[in-house]
Amino acid sequence: MAAFLENITPFIGNGTVNENGEDLETFLDHYNADKYKKPSVTADILVFSYCGTLTKKLDGLKLLMIKRRNHPCIGMWALPGGFANMQEDLIESARRELEEETSLTDVPMEQLFTYGEYKRDPRDRVVTTAYIALIEEGTKKAQAGDDAAEAVWWDVSFQLRKERQFQEKEREVKEEIYQIILTDQNTMECISAVVAKYENTSGVLKNTRFQMIETNGIAFDHPRFIVQGLLYLLERI
């Protein structure tokens, strides 16, 4: 099998052969990339917009969502995103999918988190990386395309409903329960979700994780992404 990359020079190592007497070029000729099943890789994008000065109250914050035209989660609202092409950097996948589904271009974004639970998607073993963007309201006009039936800016309501601490395997864990309510001001439709955040209270590494408790109208496990994205913004305001 031919090498995936045209230029293999940076991967020659010290130039010796392996235990089978193969140099890198010969090894790649014999390498079977289809020997093992591989997960699919996707990128999803949280695009928030703000009006005026963004404060920790998050007044005026909106989130761009698309209505899914096809299965799975047909008719539900999701973050724009989709599958990465083979010869495409993941950030480029995010930019391409955002443009295809919402017409938005030239949007600066940062990588937020990678979600890899195997039960995320019924189509395949899907690993996704979420990106986050923040733009000023009115600077970008969204228009649905590709497999998005609609593209809508939703008003964001974000509340901490409950918090507590408990013991788990000799560790003190903090639990925070968040509720998100998204409202389309044109139709007054509301979609919502409840997400739990768990974090160790001591140690350098906090083992932070997010768990979806319930969702009403928001597709997949995207409520987790939204809550994590909102907390990410709050840390930086």
VMD Tcl script that draws the C-alpha trace (Angstrom):
set ca {
  {0.00 0.00 0.00}
  {1.39 3.41 -0.97}
  {2.26 5.84 1.81}
  {-0.54 8.14 2.90}
  {1.86 11.12 2.63}
  {3.97 12.02 -0.39}
  {6.92 13.17 1.70}
  {8.00 10.47 4.16}
  {11.46 11.90 4.88}
  {10.55 13.35 8.32}
  {9.53 9.83 9.45}
  {12.67 7.88 8.52}
  {13.98 7.97 12.09}
  {17.64 6.91 12.35}
  {17.52 5.26 8.93}
  {17.83 1.65 10.10}
  {15.60 -1.26 9.12}
  {13.07 -2.96 11.41}
  {13.12 -6.58 12.64}
  {11.72 -7.73 9.29}
  {14.55 -6.04 7.40}
  {12.28 -3.31 6.03}
  {13.20 0.31 5.55}
  {10.40 2.85 5.93}
  {9.40 2.81 2.26}
  {9.16 -0.99 2.19}
  {7.28 -1.03 5.49}
  {4.71 1.42 4.11}
  {4.34 -0.64 0.92}
  {3.38 -3.61 3.08}
  {1.30 -1.66 5.60}
  {-2.45 -2.39 5.50}
  {-4.37 0.58 6.87}
  {-7.60 -1.43 6.66}
  {-6.37 -4.21 8.97}
  {-8.01 -2.58 11.98}
  {-11.37 -0.84 12.19}
  {-11.02 2.88 12.77}
  {-13.38 5.45 14.28}
  {-14.86 8.27 12.26}
  {-13.73 11.77 13.14}
  {-15.98 14.82 13.20}
  {-15.80 18.48 14.14}
  {-18.63 20.45 15.76}
  {-18.68 24.21 16.21}
  {-20.20 26.39 18.92}
  {-20.64 29.86 17.45}
  {-21.75 32.38 20.06}
  {-22.61 36.00 19.30}
  {-22.80 38.92 21.69}
  {-24.20 42.45 21.63}
  {-22.33 45.35 23.22}
  {-20.10 44.32 26.12}
  {-20.12 40.69 27.16}
  {-20.26 40.25 30.95}
  {-20.48 37.23 33.24}
  {-24.26 37.63 33.21}
  {-24.07 36.58 29.54}
  {-26.81 39.07 28.66}
  {-27.43 39.19 24.92}
  {-25.54 35.97 24.22}
  {-26.81 33.88 21.30}
  {-25.85 30.46 19.96}
  {-26.08 29.32 16.34}
  {-27.86 25.97 15.87}
  {-28.99 24.04 12.81}
  {-32.08 21.85 12.44}
  {-31.09 18.38 11.25}
  {-32.56 17.47 7.88}
  {-31.70 13.76 8.10}
  {-31.24 10.87 10.52}
  {-30.07 10.49 13.23}
  {-31.85 13.07 15.40}
  {-33.88 14.26 12.40}
  {-35.81 17.44 13.18}
  {-33.78 18.20 16.30}
  {-31.43 21.13 16.78}
  {-27.70 20.53 16.67}
  {-24.43 22.37 16.50}
  {-23.10 22.81 12.96}
  {-20.49 20.20 12.12}
  {-19.70 17.01 10.29}
  {-17.15 14.45 9.18}
  {-13.51 15.25 8.44}
  {-12.12 14.51 5.00}
  {-9.03 12.31 4.81}
  {-6.61 15.00 3.64}
  {-7.90 17.89 5.68}
  {-6.72 19.34 8.99}
  {-9.43 19.13 11.63}
  {-9.69 22.90 12.00}
  {-10.28 23.06 8.24}
  {-13.04 20.47 8.62}
  {-14.68 22.72 11.19}
  {-14.44 25.76 8.92}
  {-15.74 23.86 5.89}
  {-18.69 22.34 7.76}
  {-19.59 25.70 9.29}
  {-19.65 27.29 5.85}
  {-21.58 24.42 4.23}
  {-24.29 24.33 6.90}
  {-24.59 28.00 7.88}
  {-22.74 30.05 5.18}
  {-20.48 31.57 7.86}
  {-16.86 32.12 6.81}
  {-13.72 33.67 8.30}
  {-14.80 32.94 11.86}
  {-11.90 32.69 14.36}
  {-12.26 29.62 16.56}
  {-10.44 27.67 19.25}
  {-10.44 23.97 20.07}
  {-12.60 23.29 23.12}
  {-12.58 19.55 23.85}
  {-12.64 16.08 22.28}
  {-15.49 13.69 23.09}
  {-14.85 10.00 22.51}
  {-17.49 7.87 24.23}
  {-18.34 5.00 21.90}
  {-22.14 5.30 22.31}
  {-22.29 8.86 20.98}
  {-23.70 8.04 17.52}
  {-25.68 5.08 16.11}
  {-24.05 5.35 12.67}
  {-20.49 4.53 13.66}
  {-17.81 4.88 16.30}
  {-17.55 8.67 16.16}
  {-14.96 10.81 17.92}
  {-15.67 14.53 17.72}
  {-13.73 17.65 18.56}
  {-15.69 20.75 19.50}
  {-14.53 24.21 18.48}
  {-15.74 27.47 19.95}
  {-16.14 30.87 18.31}
  {-17.35 34.25 19.55}
  {-18.42 37.01 17.18}
  {-20.22 40.32 17.46}
  {-23.94 40.15 16.74}
  {-24.88 41.27 13.24}
  {-21.44 40.76 11.71}
  {-22.32 37.37 10.20}
  {-25.58 36.30 8.55}
  {-26.45 32.62 8.83}
  {-28.17 30.73 6.02}
  {-28.89 27.00 6.14}
  {-27.27 24.69 3.61}
  {-26.13 21.11 3.00}
  {-27.94 18.79 5.46}
  {-29.18 21.67 7.64}
  {-32.89 22.43 7.23}
  {-32.63 25.71 9.17}
  {-29.94 27.83 10.80}
  {-31.11 29.93 13.75}
  {-29.53 32.18 16.38}
  {-30.96 31.23 19.80}
  {-31.00 33.41 22.91}
  {-29.05 31.69 25.68}
  {-30.20 31.29 29.29}
  {-27.67 29.53 31.53}
  {-28.20 28.72 35.19}
  {-26.49 26.76 37.94}
  {-29.42 24.87 39.50}
  {-27.68 22.85 42.19}
  {-24.26 22.00 43.59}
  {-22.97 19.57 46.18}
  {-19.88 17.62 47.22}
  {-19.57 13.88 47.78}
  {-16.99 11.12 48.23}
  {-16.06 8.91 45.29}
  {-13.25 6.34 45.58}
  {-11.60 8.27 48.41}
  {-11.79 11.52 46.44}
  {-13.88 14.57 47.17}
  {-15.93 15.39 44.09}
  {-17.88 18.55 43.35}
  {-21.10 18.19 41.38}
  {-22.72 21.14 39.60}
  {-26.05 20.84 37.78}
  {-26.56 23.36 34.95}
  {-29.65 24.15 32.92}
  {-29.55 25.69 29.47}
  {-32.64 27.16 27.79}
  {-32.39 28.33 24.19}
  {-35.13 30.55 22.77}
  {-35.82 31.49 19.16}
  {-37.18 35.03 19.43}
  {-38.85 34.79 16.01}
  {-41.00 31.76 16.83}
  {-40.68 31.73 20.65}
  {-39.75 28.06 20.42}
  {-37.66 26.86 23.37}
  {-35.25 23.94 23.59}
  {-33.43 22.98 26.75}
  {-31.17 20.56 28.57}
  {-29.75 19.74 31.98}
  {-26.07 18.81 32.29}
  {-24.00 17.74 35.29}
  {-20.38 18.74 35.75}
  {-18.14 16.62 38.00}
  {-14.72 17.71 39.18}
  {-12.25 16.58 41.83}
  {-11.82 19.26 44.49}
  {-8.16 18.49 45.22}
  {-5.05 17.66 43.25}
  {-3.49 19.26 40.21}
  {-5.59 17.28 37.73}
  {-9.30 17.72 38.35}
  {-10.69 14.90 36.16}
  {-13.45 17.22 34.94}
  {-16.28 15.50 33.09}
  {-19.73 16.45 31.84}
  {-22.79 14.20 31.81}
  {-26.07 14.90 30.05}
  {-29.03 14.46 32.41}
  {-31.89 15.38 30.09}
  {-32.47 17.11 26.79}
  {-35.52 18.60 25.10}
  {-34.96 19.26 21.41}
  {-31.14 19.40 21.39}
  {-29.52 16.62 19.36}
  {-26.91 14.04 20.33}
  {-24.80 14.93 23.38}
  {-24.44 18.53 22.23}
  {-25.82 19.91 25.52}
  {-22.52 18.85 27.10}
  {-20.60 20.85 24.52}
  {-22.78 23.90 25.10}
  {-22.36 23.87 28.88}
  {-18.63 23.33 28.61}
  {-18.42 26.14 26.05}
  {-20.35 28.55 28.26}
  {-18.10 27.79 31.23}
  {-15.10 28.28 28.95}
  {-16.37 31.74 28.02}
  {-17.10 32.66 31.64}
  {-13.52 31.83 32.63}
  {-12.26 34.31 30.03}
  {-14.57 37.26 30.62}
}
mol new
graphics top color blue
foreach p $ca { graphics top sphere $p radius 0.5 }
foreach p [lrange $ca 0 end-1] q [lrange $ca 1 end] { graphics top cylinder $p $q radius 0.2 }
display resetview
